[in-house]
Structures are given as structure tokens and as C-alpha cells.
Amino acid sequence: MDDALRAYGAGHADGLTGAADEGRLADPDYRTGLSDGQLAKFEDELVAAIKRALGGDPR
């Protein structure tokens, strides 16, 4: 279980940075974390863009 959580966490962190570890893509836990990290990054950028469009602070 710990290995799965570490793989997910590494994937999530890589997803947030936008850089996948090609050597770990065979691990389904890593891929799940990667997808979740990419989604979280997209959501953060979308919210910031909406705030900028409305004239608010983008943070």
C-alpha cells in the first residue's frame, strides 16, 4: 500500500509540473496520480484566468 501511495504522490507532483517520468508510466498508480495532478493544474489555471477576467487577484 505504501508503494502505491508513493507512486500516486510522485505522479501527482509530476502532473502539477507537467513532466512525466517515462520510466514510471507502466505503473497504474503513478498514471492515476499524474492524471490527477494534471487536472489540478488545469483547475488552478482556469480559476486564475477567470479571476483575471473579472478583474480580481489571480492567486
matplotlib code that plots the C-alpha trace (Angstrom):
import matplotlib.pyplot as plt

x = [0.0, 2.8, 4.4, 1.1, 0.7, 4.3, 3.7, 0.5, 2.1, 5.1, 2.7, 0.6, 3.7, 4.8, 1.4, 1.5, 4.8, 3.8, 6.7, 6.0, 8.6, 8.7, 10.1, 7.2, 4.3, 3.7, 2.6, -1.1, -0.9, 1.7, -0.5, -3.5, -1.6, -0.2, -3.7, -5.0, -2.0, -2.6, -6.3, -5.4, -3.0, -5.7, -8.2, -5.8, -5.0, -8.7, -9.7, -6.8, -7.9, -11.5, -10.3, -8.1, -11.0, -13.2, -10.5, -9.6, -6.4, -5.4, -4.0]
y = [0.0, 2.4, 1.8, 2.6, 5.9, 6.9, 6.2, 8.2, 11.1, 11.1, 11.1, 13.9, 16.0, 15.3, 16.2, 19.5, 20.3, 19.0, 16.5, 12.8, 10.2, 8.0, 5.1, 5.0, 5.2, 1.5, 1.9, 2.4, 4.2, 6.6, 7.2, 7.9, 10.5, 12.0, 12.5, 13.9, 16.3, 17.5, 18.1, 20.0, 22.2, 22.9, 23.8, 26.2, 27.9, 28.1, 29.7, 32.2, 33.0, 33.6, 35.8, 37.9, 38.2, 39.5, 42.0, 40.2, 38.9, 35.8, 34.0]
z = [0.0, 0.8, -2.6, -4.3, -2.3, -3.1, -6.8, -6.8, -4.9, -7.4, -10.3, -8.8, -8.3, -11.8, -13.2, -11.4, -13.0, -16.4, -16.7, -16.7, -15.7, -18.8, -16.7, -14.4, -16.9, -16.7, -13.0, -12.9, -9.5, -11.0, -14.0, -11.8, -9.8, -13.0, -14.4, -11.1, -10.9, -14.5, -13.7, -10.5, -12.5, -15.2, -12.5, -10.8, -14.1, -15.0, -11.7, -12.1, -15.6, -14.5, -11.7, -14.1, -16.5, -13.7, -12.5, -9.3, -7.9, -9.9, -6.8]

ax = plt.figure().add_subplot(projection="3d")
ax.plot(x, y, z, "-o")
ax.set_aspect("equal")
plt.show()
